Amino acid sequence: MKLAVQIVVAMATFELYRRSTIGMCLTETLDEMVENGTLGADLAIKVLVQFDKSMTEALDTQVKSKVSIKGHLHTYRFCDNVWTFILQDATFKNDDTLENVGHVKIVACDSKLLTQ
C-alpha cells in the first residue's frame, strides 16, 4: 500500500519536502512499516503531514543564510500558486561558497498560503 493519498487538513501544508532525500526515505520507511503491519496507514499519513509542517517551520525559523542563484533559465511554470524553475549551468553563491551545478529544479511557494 503506497502512501500517495492526499489529505486535506485544517492547516494546509505543502508536500514539497517529501521529494527531498529525507522525505523519500521517510516515505519508504513508512511504506515498509505499513506493509509489515508494524504501523497503521492512518498513523503513517499523520506522520507525513507532521513532517510537512515541521519542515516548513524549521526552514522558516532556523535557516538564516541567504544564497544568490544565477543561471540560464531553461523552463519556468506557475501553476496553483507554485513556481517551478529549471536552470542550466547554475551558480549558487553565499558569503563564503561558490558552487556550480549543471541542472537544477527550483520549486517555490508563497508561505502565506499556509495560513489561509
Salt bridges, closest charged atoms under 4 A:
GLU15 OE2 - ARG18 NH1 3.89
ASP31 OD2 - LYS2 NZ 3.80
ASP52 OD2 - ARG18 NH2 2.49
